[in-house]
Amino acid sequence: MFPTVAWKNGSAQLIDQTLLPQTYKIITVRTPREMWKAIKRLAVRGAPAIGIAAAYGVLLGVQKSRAKTWGAFKKELDQTTKYLATSRPTAVNLFWALERMTACAKANRKEDIPRIIKALQQEAASILEEDRAICRAIGKHGAKLVRKGWTLLTHCNAGGLATSGYGTALAVIFTAHAAGKKISVFADETRPLLQGARLTTW
């Protein structure tokens, strides 16, 4: 498993998916603007991965807040979430993650600002860890349906690059393979960046 999205030393780290398979590069994202660009240009793509990236984008926007009151902090939070929401208007997980981060802040609004920020960091980490658990569960249950000798066809990319690092549909293939089932896989091509064949094959 590889870290599609990670948090390190106050910044987010992403695999730049636009460069694969020729080049494997980790980019460091330090501001909401940089995260907006990463989502917009498909450096990070796939619904779960976009949701995780958005959660960390919110954290990037408020982690250095100098607000003294909940009202002032909420204004900064709203500005960040509204801005990130414009990066991919059709991405359901993007809005889900932004709403979840906002709800977390509201639930902690009686705390002081540093504690609210800490709660948001924990919430973003929870979103990531929950996705890992979900992907593993998908793989475990789905692999039971796969028989030895099967040939499977994948469409677009639903592997680790689209999630926290293990995949949804590809989690089934990874788990079946790990269980010793001899299978073959065709990875087809999809648009706009040939992500089906290009990323799945990588």
Salt bridges, closest charged atoms under 4 A:
ASP16 OD2 - ARG41 NH2 3.00
ASP78 OD2 - LYS74 NZ 2.80
GLU111 OE1 - ARG115 NH1 3.47
GLU123 OE2 - ARG100 NE 2.62
GLU129 OE2 - ARG132 NH1 3.02
GLU130 OE2 - ARG100 NH2 2.78
ASP188 OD2 - HIS155 ND1 2.90
GLU189 OE2 - ARG191 NE 2.63
